[in-house]
Amino acid sequence: MRHRVVKNTFGRKTGPRKALVKGLVTSLVERERIRTTLSKAKELRRHVERAITIGKSATLHARRILLKKYTNNAPMVSKIVDIISPRLKDRPGGYTRIIKLENRPGDNSEMAFIEFVDYDYSKKGEALVASPSTKEIAKRNSKKRKNIRKTQEKSRIINRKKAK
């Protein structure tokens, strides 16, 4: 019997479910507003609000607790402790807001935005790491192509020698 069971399993086993929640928490902290299904937003709210409450103390112990829970994500933890928690210091809870949207066309799932209550609509959430510009991406791709061409040319020379 499922008496007083609070968590939502999303039809997944423990490992994939924990990974899903960690990914959603990371995305919400990074962007400060995400679009997801209503049930995922409700589950996500529990985890984010606990993380912010822990981060409000801004101690080394709080950082270590969050790093243990959200492994290998130090930038997210520092954003929770240094940026988000001080902004919400006066609030006793209720750091997130869920806004219901229209159902998704493909499977008719209830969709929702989940965001922090002090979300600034003018800046659309800053990323943890600055994204590279299109010129930088184009330069990187052209360097990769040049390296591939050099490698291909070397292999052609070797293959021609073998064929003779």
Secondary structure, DSSP 8 states (H G I E B T S, - for coil): --TT-----TT--HHHHHHHHHHHHHHHHHHSEEEEEHHHHHHHHHHHHHHHHHHTT--HHHHHHHHHHSTT-HHHHHHIIIIIHHHTTT-SS--EEEEE----TTT---EEEEEETT--TTT----SS----HHHHHHHHHHHHHHHHHHHHHHHHHHHHHH-
